[in-house]
Amino acid sequence: MSEEIIKQGILFSVTFVANLFASVSGGGAGFIQFPLLILLGLPFTVALGTHKVAVVFLGVGALAKKQTLSTFEIDKSVALIMLVLGNISVVLGSFIIVAADPAKAEICLGSFIILTGMYTLLQRSFGTSNIEHRSRLRTVTGTLLIMLIGMFSGSISSGAGLFSTLTLTMVFGLSLKRAIMHTMIFVAFIWNAVGAFTVGTLTGIYWQWVHIMIIAAFLGSFLGTSLLVKLPTKTIRIIFSIVSMLSGMILLYEGLYS
């Protein structure tokens, strides 16, 4: 009994902090929350489903902050792409077993995320403006990337939020804060709800821990979104860069030593 209380205490604390930073930076909760569930004894697929249920409330916490929808206007074309093609890709990713060597994939992705974090840290203008009229090339490239990220979200989970925020900012041309809110709504909330249902149907969810993680994810996200609204873009950019580099290091470690 005491061991279970300790586990739930660890889950609450770590989930709260992970979702707090994820809601400010546009992703990264999965790099901490998902491996923790495995470390605490859950099988991979059950941990994936349990993590996805909890992360849905990262999006719920962001939406609960009323200023978010009035402050950050939804891009209708991006929303349509993420709702239709993104959700289809999430379901496909949940069914498809990735053929590539997981260790090599983690090393490549980890290196890419670290380099991206360094770039956004040095590029002071990153995410400071919106592109009002994006080219057809940007739209097509962004759509393909969103579909790839959706499959990644459905199969592995960790990193989808950061990749989504990067794509929305660097390819679709949304400002960083606006991109983060799109990620919270469509990736954290909708994609993870679809993924949780699909993975939960195929395997299972450890419901004994879900309520603790839901409360922690909601509170962390609500507080983080409050900071997102108030903090200047420069500060958000630095937080995003730091979370990206730390997340990349975790992926590299897992790829090299797991």
C-alpha positions as a printed Julia matrix, in Angstrom:
258×3 Matrix{Float64}:
   0.0    0.0     0.0
   2.75   2.45    0.95
   4.68   1.54   -2.22
   1.61   2.34   -4.33
   1.19   5.72   -2.58
   4.84   6.55   -3.29
   4.4    5.6    -6.97
   1.3    7.78   -7.27
   3.11  10.67   -5.57
   5.98  10.39   -8.05
   3.51  10.17  -10.95
   1.62  13.28   -9.84
   4.78  15.38   -9.32
   6.51  14.36  -12.55
   3.33  14.59  -14.65
   2.56  18.08  -13.29
   6.05  19.42  -14.09
   6.19  17.69  -17.51
   2.84  19.14  -18.6
   3.66  22.56  -17.18
   6.72  22.86  -19.42
   5.02  21.12  -22.35
   2.18  23.66  -22.41
   4.69  26.53  -22.49
   7.08  24.99  -25.01
   4.64  23.15  -27.28
   5.61  19.59  -26.4
   8.04  17.36  -24.57
   5.8   15.76  -21.92
   6.07  12.33  -23.55
   9.85  12.25  -23.18
   9.44  12.2   -19.39
   5.96  10.88  -18.68
   5.96   7.87  -21.01
   9.35   6.39  -19.93
   8.37   6.94  -16.26
   5.35   4.66  -16.68
   7.6    1.93  -18.08
  10.11   2.51  -15.28
   7.29   2.06  -12.74
   6.48  -1.35  -14.2
   3.95  -0.99  -17.03
   4.41  -2.91  -20.3
   5.26  -0.73  -23.32
   1.82  -0.79  -24.99
  -0.1   -0.31  -21.72
   2.22   2.59  -20.8
   1.59   4.12  -24.25
  -2.2    3.95  -23.87
  -2.1    5.24  -20.27
   0.2    8.1   -21.26
  -2.08   9.11  -24.13
  -5.18   9.25  -21.91
  -3.36  11.52  -19.46
  -1.87  13.78  -22.15
  -5.36  14.47  -23.52
  -5.8   16.63  -20.42
  -2.74  18.63  -21.4
  -4.97  19.91  -24.19
  -8.02  20.2   -21.92
  -6.02  22.31  -19.45
  -4.9   24.61  -22.26
  -8.46  25.03  -23.56
  -9.78  25.69  -20.06
  -7.81  28.94  -20.01
 -10.39  31.22  -21.63
  -7.9   33.75  -22.98
  -6.24  31.17  -25.22
  -8.93  30.93  -27.9
  -9.55  34.68  -27.92
  -5.81  35.49  -28.0
  -4.68  32.96  -30.62
  -6.84  32.72  -33.73
  -7.19  29.24  -35.24
  -5.79  28.85  -38.78
  -8.67  27.12  -40.61
  -6.58  25.4   -43.29
  -4.07  24.09  -40.75
  -6.93  22.95  -38.52
  -8.52  21.01  -41.39
  -5.23  19.29  -42.26
  -4.56  18.31  -38.65
  -8.13  17.13  -38.04
  -8.57  15.0   -41.16
  -5.17  13.84  -42.42
  -3.54  14.09  -39.0
  -6.1   11.86  -37.28
  -5.98   9.28  -40.09
  -2.2    9.18  -39.69
  -2.49   8.74  -35.9
  -4.72   5.68  -36.37
  -2.36   4.24  -38.99
   0.6    4.83  -36.69
  -1.18   2.97  -33.88
  -1.61  -0.1   -36.1
   1.66  -0.11  -38.03
   4.77  -1.65  -36.48
   7.68   0.58  -37.41
  10.23  -1.46  -39.39
  13.23   0.75  -38.63
  15.62  -0.06  -35.81
  14.2    1.9   -32.8
  17.68   2.7   -31.47
  18.83   4.21  -34.78
  15.58   6.16  -35.11
  15.99   7.59  -31.58
  19.6    8.61  -32.3
  18.63  10.37  -35.55
  15.58  12.09  -34.04
  17.49  13.05  -30.89
  20.29  14.63  -32.92
  17.79  16.51  -35.11
  15.88  17.88  -32.08
  19.11  19.05  -30.4
  20.23  20.86  -33.57
  16.78  22.42  -33.93
  16.86  23.58  -30.3
  20.25  25.2   -30.88
  18.96  26.87  -34.05
  15.85  28.33  -32.39
  17.96  29.54  -29.47
  20.33  31.43  -31.76
  17.66  32.61  -34.24
  16.18  35.53  -32.3
  13.44  36.19  -34.86
  12.14  32.59  -34.65
   8.37  32.52  -34.17
   7.91  36.27  -33.91
   5.62  36.75  -36.94
   2.86  35.1   -38.98
   3.0   34.4   -42.72
  -0.41  35.56  -43.91
  -0.25  34.12  -47.44
   1.77  30.9   -47.51
   2.89  29.36  -50.8
   1.53  26.1   -52.22
   4.95  24.5   -51.63
   4.79  25.38  -47.93
   1.26  23.96  -47.67
   2.12  20.68  -49.41
   5.38  20.24  -47.45
   3.65  21.06  -44.18
   0.8   18.65  -44.92
   3.21  15.77  -45.58
   5.11  16.55  -42.39
   1.87  16.69  -40.36
   0.92  13.25  -41.69
   4.37  11.88  -40.76
   4.15  13.42  -37.28
   0.66  11.94  -36.88
   1.99   8.44  -37.6
   4.87   9.1   -35.21
   2.38  10.21  -32.56
   0.29   7.08  -32.99
   3.18   4.63  -32.83
   5.78   6.1   -30.44
   4.16   9.22  -28.92
   7.25  11.04  -27.61
   8.24  14.08  -29.66
   5.07  14.64  -31.68
   4.28  17.91  -29.91
   7.71  19.45  -30.48
   7.77  18.35  -34.14
   4.28  19.74  -34.65
   5.24  23.11  -33.14
   8.35  23.23  -35.32
   6.4   22.4   -38.49
   3.66  24.92  -37.76
   6.24  27.64  -37.09
   8.95  26.95  -39.68
   6.84  25.58  -42.56
   3.28  26.91  -42.14
   4.63  30.22  -40.81
   2.58  30.58  -37.63
   4.0   32.62  -34.75
   5.52  30.48  -31.98
   2.76  31.12  -29.42
   0.05  30.48  -32.01
   1.79  27.28  -33.15
   1.97  26.04  -29.55
  -1.77  26.55  -29.09
  -2.51  24.63  -32.31
  -0.33  21.83  -30.95
  -2.16  21.84  -27.61
  -5.56  21.63  -29.31
  -4.92  19.23  -32.18
  -1.98  17.09  -30.98
  -2.3   17.04  -27.19
  -6.1   16.96  -27.1
  -7.51  15.49  -30.33
  -4.67  13.29  -31.64
  -3.97  11.78  -28.23
  -7.67  11.11  -27.66
  -7.8    9.21  -30.96
  -4.53   7.44  -30.15
  -5.66   6.54  -26.62
  -8.88   5.01  -27.97
  -7.03   3.05  -30.67
  -4.19   1.79  -28.47
  -6.58   1.14  -25.56
  -8.75  -0.98  -27.83
  -5.76  -2.96  -29.08
  -4.06  -3.5   -25.72
  -5.16  -1.85  -22.48
  -4.89   1.12  -20.13
  -3.79   1.06  -16.49
  -6.8    2.88  -15.07
  -5.52   2.8   -11.46
  -3.06   5.6   -12.27
  -5.05   7.53  -14.85
  -6.97   9.75  -12.38
  -3.75  10.94  -10.71
  -2.14  11.74  -14.05
  -5.25  13.49  -15.37
  -5.39  15.87  -12.41
  -1.64  16.6   -12.62
  -1.74  17.08  -16.42
  -4.73  19.44  -16.23
  -3.26  21.58  -13.42
   0.2   21.71  -15.04
  -1.25  22.64  -18.42
  -3.61  25.26  -17.0
  -0.74  26.98  -15.18
   1.58  26.61  -18.17
  -0.98  28.13  -20.55
  -1.39  31.07  -18.18
   2.36  31.63  -18.51
   2.2   31.21  -22.3
  -0.35  34.01  -22.58
   1.63  36.38  -20.33
   5.28  35.68  -21.19
   6.97  37.45  -24.15
   7.78  35.42  -27.28
  11.53  35.75  -26.55
  11.12  33.9   -23.25
   8.88  31.24  -24.84
  11.51  30.74  -27.57
  14.23  30.15  -24.97
  12.04  27.69  -23.04
  11.18  25.89  -26.29
  14.87  25.66  -27.21
  15.89  24.3   -23.79
  13.07  21.71  -23.74
  14.0   20.65  -27.3
  17.66  20.15  -26.45
  16.92  18.26  -23.22
  14.36  16.07  -25.03
  16.89  15.35  -27.77
  19.49  14.33  -25.18
  17.0   11.92  -23.6
  16.29  10.36  -27.01
  20.02  10.05  -27.73
  20.61   8.37  -24.36
  17.77   5.91  -24.94
  19.03   5.14  -28.44
  22.62   4.59  -27.34
  22.11   2.73  -24.05
  18.68   1.04  -24.16
